[in-house]
Amino acid sequence: MEGIGGVIRKRPVAKENRRLHSEAHVLADEISAYFNERKMFGMYLGVISRLGVPKARAIFAEVKAEAGTVQNPRKLFMWLAKNPKKE
């Protein structure tokens, strides 16, 4: 009896972007994809490096949570990044 190795195919794995070197790069890529602004990757990376990854991720999560009620979520993200809440 032969195995079923040739019958069952493995699912294709999404190709990982090799240019994303750090957690900040991954977050900037995620934000630019969410806002559909791939050419603004560098701007988002600058904002993330200024704020720090945890704070930028928290701001992005807040923007995604309020996306349905906000007219322009991109502007909200940049405004919250400009005026971060003091803890």
N, C-alpha and C positions, 0 to 999 in steps of 0.2 A: 504494500500500500504506500502510495506516494503522499508526501506532505502537501499542504495547501499553500505553501509559500508563494508560488507563482500566481495563485488565483486571487488572493486577497492583496489588494494594493494599499500601499501606505498613503495616507492623506498628504497632500503637498503642504509643506511648511512655508509660512510666509517668509520671504527673504528679509533678513535683518539688515537694516541700513548700516553699513560699515563706517559711515562718517560720523555717527553719533558716539562720541568718545566718553561723555560723562553724563551724569544725571541731569545736569543743566541743559545739555544738548537734546536729550530725550524729551524733557519738558518743553523746551522751545519748539521742537518739532511737533509735539502733541498740540500745543496752543496754536501754532500757525496752521495746522491742519484743521483744527476745530473752527477757526475763524475763516478758513479758506483763503489764507493769505500766505502762500508758500514763499513769496519773495520778501516777506517781512521777518524771516527767520532770525536775521541778525539783530533786528530791533528787539525782538522778544528775548533773545539770548542776553542782550545788554541789560534789559530790565531784570531778568532773573539773576544775573551776576551781581547787580546792584542790591537787590533785595535779599538774595539767598534762596536756595531751592525750597526749603520748607515753607517760608512765608509766601513765595510766589505760587506754590502748589495750593496753599490755603486760599489765596485770593482767586485762583483759577477755579477751585471747587465752589467758591461762593458765587462766582459769575455763572458757572454752569447751573447751579441751583436756581438762580434767579433769571435764567435765560428766557423763560416764557413771559415774564412780566416786564422785562426791560426792553426798551425800543432798540438800543444799540449795545449789545454786550461787549463789543470791542472797546468802545469808549468807557464803559464801566470798568473794565479790566485796567485800562491805562489810568483812569482816575483813582482807583483803589491802589494801584501801584505807586502813584504819585503821592497819595496821602495815606500811607499805611496806618492802621490802628495801633496805637501804643498800648503795650500790655503791661 
